[in-house]
Amino acid sequence: MAECHPVGFQWVVEAKARGARVFHVDPRFTRTSALADRHLPIRAGSDIVLLGALINHVLTNGLDFREYVLAYTNAATIVSEDFRDTEDLDGLFSGWDPETATYDPRSWAYESTGEQPSTEQPSTEQPSAEQAEGGRRHAEAAGADTYGAGGPAAHPSPRTDPTLAHPRCVYQILKRHFARYTPELVERLCGIPRDGFAELAEAVTANSGRERTTAWVYSVGWTQHTVGAQYIRTASILQLLLGNMGRPGGGILALRGHASIQGSTDIPTLFNILPGYLDMPHAERHEGLDHYLEVAGGSTGFWGNRRAYLVSLLKAWWGEAATEANDYCFGHLPRLTGDHGHYTTVMGQIDGIVKGYFVVGENPAVGSSGGRAQRLGLANLDWLVVRDLTLVETATFWLDGPELETGELRTEDIGTEVFFLPAASHVEKEGTFTNTQRLLQWREKALDPPGDCRSELWFYYHLGRLVRQRLTDDEIDRPVRELTWDYPEQGAHREPSAEAVLREINGVGPDGRALSSSTQLRPDGSTACGCWIYCGVYADEVNQAARRRPGREQSAVAPEWGWAWPANRRILYNRASADPEGRPWSERKAYVWWDAERGEWTGHDVPDCEIGKPPDYVPPEGAWAEAALAGTDPFIMQSDGKGWLYVPAGLADGPLPAHYEPHESPVANPLYAQQANPARRTYNRPESPYNAPGGRFPYVLTTYRLTEHHTAGGMSRPLAYLAELQPELFCEVSPQLAARLGLTNGDWATIVTSRAVVEARVLVTGRMRPLRVEGRAVHQVGLPYHWGWGGGGLVTGDVTNDLLPLVLDPNVYIQEGKAMTCDVRPGRRPRGRAALDLLEMYRHG
């Protein structure tokens, strides 16, 4: 966090000065470790073992915050008798289909009391496995990635056991599932000594409960794995058991590395969600608006207002053309047909299916896994548009890429027509960034962009305007022709007004005035809103994101510094900061509470519940949306209002986290016969082969970034001061590994996987230490990923990401970039054809 998120780490340092204990769990000793109370070095890819052992420690010793757990989680819910755990099936959950490599999650469901969910077909005939919601066709056509933030519908009336004694209640399932995750296993698989685990376990549990809270902070070190989503799930289970969710000083904090990564998922650049985490329609699953709304998730909880959110979005996009008669132009939306993620798109380029490509502020030739496959895909396009500050490697791969040196590509044979369009930097445009705490902050333009450089807003607005001028009355053009596309223009370059766009995103009511809350959105087409979670950012016709009231003039929560979605709420699910009766769990941790005299919720933050709903509210039969949640249900986006310790549906790889080894690992999984995540997404392609198991690739490779450089280096390598601070690609190795391989500090090393061979300067350091795993020493090698061969950089180097495999988490399709295997050799790498010969030797022996 100190290395990659130094501004945020300031607050950790301040908390430590006030008595907080800070633990750093990371393969390397870094700037964060130096300021932590204790650094726990861990083998990359084994975090579920550590977190699972902490869960086991809590459950075995009765350390859970029982009142919180009973009231606010699904611990008491009884699961179907058809469910089988990984402990029963040696690493698989029930419902596994080896032919399709997918789960049918129906056996994971809660046990019903007999009442049927309103979304099920009112038929006496049971649907087939292919037809059933939750069946195989569902898992394939509308898998976990399409559920957005709402998740699938939970059964409205599952059986429960408040004593937590029933063998199939979630609490007991958790105890059995994590029983084998012990301090001994942590030492065996993670390499963390038992005294280190004991110190961490004592600190985490002692600092949780009524009076104290513990927070977990993660970044891509947790997400870039084939079990990345389950890493965060494991931490969520632990935090729910300890009562650390929805409370000040608690939670799980996802660090978004730079502006505006959070904004680019809220108003997404992702293929599978619409603004505000609404599901993208699927060609095979959604027949129309009503059918989409029927099957897209639960009808209870605040996601029960999905129709209002979506119809308001459609009205913002298509305006008067969107009417009730035409499903508010729902048919104009594109449809998913499967996985349209980044790496599948690259495979489509190689196969000649994808003909054109826009690359905006990215540099996949250097910054994405499997760099060689990326460049082979680029070389097979008809056209490529690159918008960036400099001529990054993605724009010049055809002229100076590594494959030209090896002879795999020739410039004269590459038919890709490349259009480079210079972009404005963040100080040369106005608009909002959304930071890691969901805070929208308005940025004023400091100066005009030079020459032909333009903002993204200018580019897409004028591109859309020119496209629309060329449209005919052909029916196929109607979705683009009917788009609302009229924004005020400013200045000589006709820059669209960013404030007008923000106001459209905020939404307007029937009177044309800016809305102040998403609760004002209506399903009848009378409101328009570009992103429901951002509704209120322009309340009272004021740009709330531009507020900069000094902290000394307001409370510690600082509600008038920027604007946080949703509703300017700084802690999500903060109803959980009070007990079921609405009283703070403790005065020390008081945050929001029920004021009986005023008949409303109040406190230091905007309450994350209905202001006037009393704690003793019991929903009437047949209630929907927020009215279906009791006054004691704090997790208002969940269909049952509970925090899910166990996920009955909605994940592609199981209802509970389980330890699987990375796709490439030098260690056998001692827990199960199933070595790696069975549902992981693989690409068995010659362009990016996988390392064979065995002794050819004996070392663990992990990647990371540096404070001095920025992602693929396009913004930092051209800057003299930063280039001087970090002038060359290096690999961190322990003194023991250096001695074993004959590596000399400051000299060269060659790092090899089946995908690539790269060279880096050797950094021999005690910050990278060997770990004892399964009775033997396991060595880890660390490489930053900021270098490339060009990009206008004053310093250049080989591409670390060329080494990485193309294998993905099945829920979110993120690459496993933090744990794989490699070999290391002293000296510089071979050049030209000799590099391919070395790769061939490693691939085939």
N, C-alpha and C positions, 0 to 999 in steps of 0.2 A: 504493500500500500504506500509506503514511503517512496519507493522507487517509481511506481507507475501512477500514483494518485497523491502526490505530495501535498496539494492544497487540502484535500480531505483528511490526510493523516495528521495535519495540524491539530485537529480536534481530538484525535486519539492521544497525542502527546499531552494536550491540556487535561484530558480526563485522567491520564496516568499521574500527572502532577497533583491531582485531587484525590488520588488513592486507588484508582482503577488498576486492576491487574491485566496485563496484556501478554497474550501468548501468540507466537508466530509459528504456524505450521507450514513448512515449505521445504522443498528439496535443497534449497540454497540458503546460506546465511547472507542476508542482504542488509540494506540500510534499515529496513523494518526490524529485522532481528536485533540489530545493535541497540534499538530503543525499546525493545520488548523486555518483559520480565524474564521470559524464557523462550528460546527457540527450540522447536521440536522438528528436527529433520525427518522427512518422510519420503518413502519411495513413491515416485510419481505414479498415480493410478490406483492407489490403495486407500483412498480417503474414506470410502464407505465402511471399511473395517474399523477405522478409528472412531467414526461417528456412531457406528453400530455398537461398538463396545461401550461408548458413553451411554447410549440408550439402555443397553443391558445393565449397566451399572445403576442407572436410575431405577429401572424396573425391579431389579433384584433386591435393592436395598430400600425400596419403598420411598424414594426421594421425589416422586412426582408431586406436583402441586394439585392434590387430589380434588379440591373443590373446583378449581379452574378446569381440570380435565373432565370431570363429570358434567359440568354445566356447559362447557364451550367446545368440546370435541366429540368425535363419534366413537370414543372409547367403549361405550356401553352397547353399541350397535352389534347385532348378531349377524354373522355372515352365512351365506348359503352353505348347506351341508355338502354341496358339490365342489366346493373350493378345496384345492390341494396346493400346499405351499412348496417352496423350493426344498424345504427340509424333507418333504415326502417324496419328491420327484427328482432328487439329486441335481438341483440347480434349475429346474423348470417349474413354472406355475401351470396349473390346470388350464386346458384350452389350447395348448401349443400344437400347431400344425407344422410338422417338419417340411412338408412339400411346399408350402407358401412362405415358410419362415415368419409366420405371424401368429398372434394369439387371437382366439375367440374369447372375449372377456365375459361371456355370460355367466360362467361359474363363479366369477369374482363378486357377484351382486350381493346385496343385503338379503337376508331372509325376510320374506314378506309376511304380513299379517293376514293377507288375503285380499286386501284392497289393491286394485290395479292402478298404476300411474295413468294420468289422463292422456299421456302421449301415446299409449299403446293402442293398437288396433282393436276396436270393439268387436272382435270376432271370436267365435267359439273354437275355430280351427287354429291350431298352433302354427305359426309361420315356420317355414323351413329355415335351416341354418344359413342359407344364402340370402333369404329375405329378411330375417329378423334384425331388428335394431340391436346392435351389439354383436351380431354374427360376423362371419368371415367377410362377407361382401361389405358390410359396414366398416370393418377394420381396414379393409383395403381402400375403399372409395372415400371414406371420411374418417380417417384415423385420428390419432391423438393430436396431430398438428392442427386440426381444424376447429378445436373446441374453444380457442381463444382463452380468455381469462375465466370464463364462467364454468368450464367443465361440463360434463354430461349431467343429466338429471339423476339425482338419487331417488330411490323409492320414497314416496311420500309418507309411508307408515311402516317402517321396518320394525322388527322386534328389537327390544332392548333389554338389558339386564343392568340396572343401576348398581347392583352389588359387584359387578365386574367379575363374577365367578363363573359364568357360563363358558364352557370350553371353546365356543365359537364366537364369543364376543371379541371385538377388535383388540381390547386390552390383553386378553389371554393369547390371541394370535401373535401379537407383538412380542410377548414374553417368550413364546416358543421360537419364533422366527429369529430373534436376536440372541438366543441363549448361547450359541456357539461363538458369538463375537465377544471375546474375552481379552483381558490384558495380555494373556499369553499369546493369543492370535495377533494382537497388535504388534507385539515384539517380533513374532515370526514373519509377518507379512509386510508391516509398515516399516520395521526397523526402529521403532520408537521404544526405548527401554521402559520397563515397568514402572520405575520411579517417576519417569516423565509423564506417563499416562496417569499415574495416581495423583500427581500434582495438578494436572489439568482437570481430572474428574472432580477432585475436591474443590477446585476454584470455581468450576462451572456450576456445580450444585450449591455450593455455599453462597454464591452470588446470584441465586435465583429464588423466587418465592414472593411472599407478600412485600417484603421490605426492599428487595434488591432484584436487579435484572441483569441478564447477560446478552450481549449481541454477538452475532457471527457476521463476518465481513468476507465476501468472496469476489472473485473476478473470473477471468477466463481460465485461471488455474483450476477452477471447478467445472466450468462449462465445456471446455474443449476436450471431451472424452466421449466414448461410446456409451457411457452411463452418466453423462453430464446432468440430465434432468433429474436422475435419481440421486445424485450427490446433494442437490438442493432439497429434494424430498426428504432425505435422511436428516439433514439439518432441521427441516421443518418439523419432523416428528419430535426430535429432541427439544426444540423450542416450545412446541405445544405441550409436551409433557411437563416442562418446567415452568409453564405459564409466562413465557417471555414474548408472546406475540401480541401486538396491539397495545403495547405498554412502553412508556418512555424508557430509553436505555436498553430496549430489547430489540427483537426482530432479527431479520436476516437481510443484510444490506448488500445489494448487488452494485458493484462499482462499475459505472459506465465510463469508458476510458476517455472520451473526448466528445466535444459538442458536434453534432447533437444526436448521439447514439440513442438515448432514451426517446428523443423526439422522432427518430426514424423507425421506431417500433410502435410508438403511439399513433403516428400518422404514417403508415408503414411503407418501407421499401421491401417488405417481405411479401412473398407470393401468396401466402395462405390466409392472410387476415386483411380486413378492411379497417379504416380508422376507428379507434376506440376498441380494438380487439374483437370486433364482430367477425364471425366466420365468413370466409369467402365461399360463395355458392359453388356447388360441385355439379358437373354436367350429368353425372349418373345418379345423383341422389336428390336433387332439388328440382321439382317440376314447376314451381312458381313461388310467389312470395309466401302464401299461406302454408304451403308444404315445407318450405325452408324454415319458417318460424316454428312449425310443429316439431321438426326433428332436430333443430340446431342446438337444443339444450333444454334446461329445465324451465318451467313456467313459474317457479317460485324463487324468492330472493329478487334482488334488483335486476338480475338478468331476465326476469319475467317481463321487464319493460323493453325487451329487445325490439319489438315492433316500433315503438316510439323512437328508439335510437336509430334504427335502420331507415324508417320512412323519412325521418328528418334529414338523414344523410342524403338519401335519394333526392329530396327536395332541394337541398343545397347544391347538388350536382346538376340536376335537370330542371329545376325551377318550375315554371308553369307547364312545361311538357309532362311533368310527373303528376299523374292524377290517379284517383282510386280506380278508374276504369281500366287503366293500363298497368296496374300493380305498382304505381309510382315509378315506372321505368325500371323495375327490378330486372326485367329481361334484357336491359342494356348492359348489365354487369357482365364482365367476362366470367367464364366458368373454369374451375379446376378440372383436370382429367387425371390427376395423379401428382407425382412429385415434380414440381417445376423449380426446385431449388438450384442453387449456384452450381453444384458439382454435376448434377444431372444435365444442366444446361451446357456445361463444358463437354460432357460426353456427346450431347446432341450436336455440338459444333464439329467434333471430330468425325462423327458419323454423317455429317452433311445435312442434318435435319434443321439445325439453327443456322440461319443465313446472315443475320445482322445482330449487332450487339452495341448497346450503349454502356460505356464505362464512365461513371461520374464520381469523381473524388475517390476512386478506388484504383488499385494497381495490382490486379490479379497475377500478372506475370511475375511479380515478386512477392506480393502479400498473401496469396492464397496457397493452400496446401497443394502438393503435386504440381510444382511450377512447370515442369516439362509438359505435362498434360494440358495445363492452361495455355501454354504457348503453341502447342500443336493445334488446339482448338482455335485460337486466334488466327493461325495461318490458314485455316480452312473456311474462313468466313468470306462472304461477298463484300461486306462493308463493316467498318468499325468506327464508332464515334467515341472519342476520348475528350472529356472535359476536365482540365486540371490546371494547376498553377504553373507547372513546368512540363517539359516533354518527358514524362515518366516512361519507364521501360515498356509498359503496355502499349505505348504509342510508337515505340521504336524497335520492337522485337524483330521485325522483318529486316532490319538493317544491321543490328549488332547483337542479337540474342545468342545465348550459349549454343543453341542447336546449329547455328551457322559454323561455329568453330569445329564441332564434331562431324559436320557434313550431313546431319539428319535433315536440315532444311537448307534451301538456297534462296537467296533474295529474289532471283529472277523467276523462281517457280511459285512464289507466294502471290496469290491473286487478290488478297484482301486490300480493299481500298480504305485507307485510314484518313479520317477527318479529325484533326486536332483543333479544339475550340478552347481558347484560353479562358480561365475562370477567374472571377473576383475572389479575393481572400475574405476572411471573416471580418476584417476591419473596413472592407470596402463595400459593405452592404448592410442594410438594416433588417431587423426581424428578430424572432425569438430563438433562443437555444433552450432545450429542456435538459436540465442536468440530472445527476444521478439520484437526487432526492425528489424527482418529479417536479422540479421547480422550473417554471417558465420565466426566463429573464430576457427582457427586451434589450437589444443591442443597437445603439445608434451607429450610423455610418460615420467613420472618422475622416475618410477622404474618398474621392472618386477612384474607381479602378482605372488603371492605365490602358491606353490603346484600345484594343478590341476585347479586353477582358470584360466579362459580364457575369452577373449573379445567376444562380440557378432559376430564380423566379423570373428574371428577364428571359432566359433561354427557353424555358418550357412554355411560358405565356406566349411568346412570339412564335415559337414553333407551332403551338396549337392554333394560333391565329392564322398562320400561313397555310397550315393543313386544312383548316376549315374553309379558307377561301377557294380551295381547289376541289371541294366536295360537290357532288351533284345531288340530284333528288333521288338517287338510288337508295333503296330501302336499307342496304347494308351499311350505308353511311349515317343512318339516322342517329345512333348513339353518340357519335362525335358531333354531328350537326346540331343536336339539341342541347348539348352541354351549356350551362351558364358559363360565359367566358368574357365577361365585361368588367374589367377592373380599371380604376382611375390610373392614368399614366402621368409620369412626372419627368421633367427634365428633357434635355436634348436627345437622350437615348430612349425615351419613352419607357422608363422603368415603371413596372406595375407597383402599385401601392401595397407594401407589405402589411400596413395596418388594415387596409381593406380586406386583405386575405385573412388576417387574424380575426377580424370581426365576423367574416363569413364562417370561419371555423367555430367561433363562439356560438353563433346561431342567432336567429331573430324570430320574433313571434308574429302573430297575425297583424299586428299594428306596425310591423317593420322595425320595431325597437329591439335593441340587443337584449338577449335573455340573460338572466342572472344565475340560473341553476339548471342542471339536467332534469330536475323534477318537473320543470315547466314544459319539457318536450312532450308532444302529443302524437298519437299514432294515426291521426286523421289527415295528415298533410297540412295542418295549419302552422306548423313550425318547421324551420329549416336550420340544420346544424351540421357543420362539416366534421365534427368529432365530439361525441357526446361527453367524453371525459374532460374535454377542454371548455365545456359550457360554463360560463361565468368569468372567463379570462377577460371579457370585454363588458362586464356588467356595468350598468348605469352609463353606458356609452363612454367608459373610461378604460384605457389600456392598462389593465391591472398588472400586467407583466412588467410595466415600466416603472412601477413604484420603487422608490429607494429611500424610504423613511429610515433615518439612522436608528440603530439598535437601542441607543440610550433613550429614545423617545417612545419605545414600545416594549412589550413583554419579551421574555426570553424565546418564545416561539416565533417571534418576529413575523406576524401575519402580513405586514405591509412591506415586506421585502420580496419583490417578485410575486408570483402566484403559483401555487402548487395544485396539480390536479389530483383528485377531483375536489371541487368546491373549496379550494384553498386550504385543504386539510393536510397537515404535516405528518401525521402518523395514521396509517391505514388501520382499520378495524379497532379504533381506539375505544369502542364500547367495552372491549375486553380489559381495559385498564380499571374498570369498576367491577365489583362483585355482582352476582345475579340480582341483588336488591337495588343496585345502582349506586352503592357506596364505594369510594376508593378502597382498593385492597389495603392501602396504608396511606397515611397522610404524607409520608415521605415520597410516595409515588403517585400522588393524586394528579390526575390529568383531565378527565371528564367525569361528570357524575350527574345523578338525577336530583333535580331541585323540586321536591314535592310541593313546596309552597307555590312556586311559579308553574308547576306542571310541565316542566320541560328539562331537557338535558342542557347542561352548561359546562364550563370548564375553561382550560387554557387554550384549547384547540377547537376547531369546528367538529362537533361530535359526528362520528361515523355511524349514524343511525338516524331514524326519524326523530326529529327534535321533540315532538309531542307524544311519542309512544312510551307509555310507562313500563317499568320493568315487569309488572305483573300482567301485561297484555298477553292474552291467549288467542291465537288466530281462530276464527270460525271455520267450520267445515267448508271446504271448497274455495277457500281464499287463494289468491294468486299474487305474484310479484311480492313486493315488500310486505303486503298485508298478511301473507302466509307465514311470516317469520314472527316468532314470539319476542316479547320484550327482553328476553334473555339470550337472544341469538346475535352474537357480535359479528360473525363472518357473513356479512350481508350479501356478498356476491356469490356465495355458495347456495345451492338450491335448498339446503336444509339449515343454513345459518351456522353450521358447525365447521370447526377446523378439522380437516381430514387426516387422521393418523394413518388410515388405510383408505386407498382409492378404489372404489368399486368399479369404476370404468373411467376411461379417458386417457390412459397411458398405454403406450405401445409395448412396453416391456415389463409390465407387471404391476400389481397393486401395492407392492412393498419393494423397497430397495434391497438388492442382494449384491454381494461382492462378486464381480466378474473381473478377470484380468483384462488389461488392454488387448486390443486385437493383436498387437505384437508385444510379447512379454517374454523375458528370460525365466519367468517363474511359473510353475504349475499351480493351478488353483487348488488349494488343499481342502476347501470347503465343499466343492461339488465336482462331479465329473464334467459338468458344463464349464469349459474353460473361460469363454468370453460371452458377452451379452448375446444371447441367441437371436435377438431381434435387430441387432445392429445392421446398418445399411452398408453394404459392401459393393465395390465395383471391381469385378474380376476382369481387368483390362490389361492388355500388354503395355499400354502407354504408362501405366502406374502400378507395377506389380507389388505384391506384399513380400515382406521378409519371411523366408522359411523358418520354422522353429528349429531350434538346435543351437550349436555352438558357433555358427558363422557370424551371428550378430549378437555378441554377448553382453552389450552394455545398454543401459537405459538412456535414451535421449529425451531431453525436455527443452522447450523453447520459452523465451520470455522477451520483454522489452526493457529499454533503458530510459532513464529520465532525460538524457541528453538528445535522444532521437525520437521520432514520431512515426509509428507504424512502419510502413514500407520505406520510409526515408525521403519521400518526395518533398516534404516540407522542411526537412532538417539537414539532409546531406549537402544541399547547396549553400548552407550558411556556414561561414568560415569559423565562427566561434564554436559552434556545435561540432563541426567536423574535426576541429582541433581537439576537443574534449574526448571524442570517441572516434578515432581515425580509422580503425580497421575492425573487421569481423574477427571475433575471437571465440574460442571454446574454453569453458571453465572445466578443469579436471582437478581431481584431488592429488596431493603429493604421492599417494600410494599408487594411483593409476599411472601417473607420469613416470614413476620409477619402473613400473611393470612394463610399460610400452616404450620407454626410452624417449619420452617427450621432454623438451627443454623449454622453460619459461621464455616467452618472447619469440620462440622459433615457430615453425609451421607444423600443423597436423592436418591429415586428410581424414575426413569423416565420410563414411560410406553407408548407404542403405541400398536396397534393390532399385530405388528410384533414381538415385543421383550420387555423385561424388563431389564434395566441396572441400575447400581448404580454408583454414582459419588460423590466426595466431594463437599460440598456446598461452593460456593463463593458468598457471599452477597455483592453486589456492586452497587453503584450509576451509574456505567457505563452502566448498563442495566436498563432502566427506563420504567415504564408502559406508554402506549400511549392511548390517548382518541380517540377511533374510533367508529363511528356511535353512539355517545352519551354515550359510556361506556368504562371502562378501559379494555384494552387488554394487557395481560402480555406476554412477550417473554422470552424464555429460550434459552441460548446459550451453546453449547457443542463443544469442539474441538474433532477431530476424530483420534488422533494419537495412541491410545492405543489398545492393544490386549492382549490375554492371554499368549503369548509366544514370538516366534520370536527371542529368544536369548536376550530378553530385560532385563535390570537390573530393570526396572520398568514395571509393567503390569497393566491391567485394562480391564474393559468391553469394548465392541465394539460399539461405537456410531452409526456406520452405520447400525447396526442391526435394529435400530429404523426406518430407512427410508423406504418409499414406493417405489415400482417399477412402476413409471409412468413417461413418457418421453415427451420431446418436439418432435412434429411430423416432424420437418424439419431435425434435426441432431441427434435425438435419445439420447440426454443427459438426465440424470435423474433429477428429481426435488428434489434436496438435500438441498435447502436453505429455504424452507418454507413448514411446515407441522404442524399437531397438535399433542399434547401429553397431558399426565397428569403427575403430580409430587406429590410424597408422601414422607413424612419424614422417615428417617431410611434406613437400608440396604435392599436390595432385597431378596426375598425368594430364596432358593436353590432347585435343583433337581426337583422333580415332582411338588413341591409347586409353582415353577415359572410358570409351564404350567397351573396350576389351576388358578393363578392370571390372566394370559392372557385370559383364557377361560371366566373368569368373565367379563373382559373388552370387549371381543368380543360379548358376548351374554347376559350379564347382569345377 
